[in-house]
Amino acid sequence: MKVEWVPLGDVLELQRRDVDLQPERSYQEIGVRSFGKGLFVKPPVYGADLGDKRVFEIRAGDFVVSNVFAWEGAVGIATRDHDGLIGSHRFMTWTPRRTVNVEYLRHYFGSEAGVASLAKASPGSAGRNRTLSIRNFERVVVPLPECDVQDRVASHLSKLSQIGRQIP
């Protein structure tokens, strides 16, 4: 099996979809769990309560990274349930530049090696001081086998994680 080591900037492209907040409208924000555990949805909040906070639209299929907690593997994939929700400027959203299985990438960044690569790219000493920049993220090198292998690996790991959640 051939595995190519590729900088993320070669396979993912940053997407920033500005949202013009309306004070009377209700919005739902996403958050990202650490260690590749995915996204969660926060309670609704009015635009007036968000004030001048800069937010971006999330779309299904986005690969989402928390730049504050990337060092803990805080990455996830937006599903249809997240489509149209918002994320703060602290969440970077990426889409494929070329054929790549983003679920494979999510599993990789949930692994020990993936978390270590994000930690290395997040300079600082602790917590919010360990911020991942766009440039650092794009320089992270990941192992990419052929697309069919990425698909098989992602499918297998997803099934295993579902089984793991069912065990008491």
Summary of the structure (lengths in Angstrom):
residues: 168
radius of gyration: 16.2
end to end distance: 36.2
largest distance: 54.8
contacts: 494
relative contact order: 0.21
helix: 36%
strand: 27%
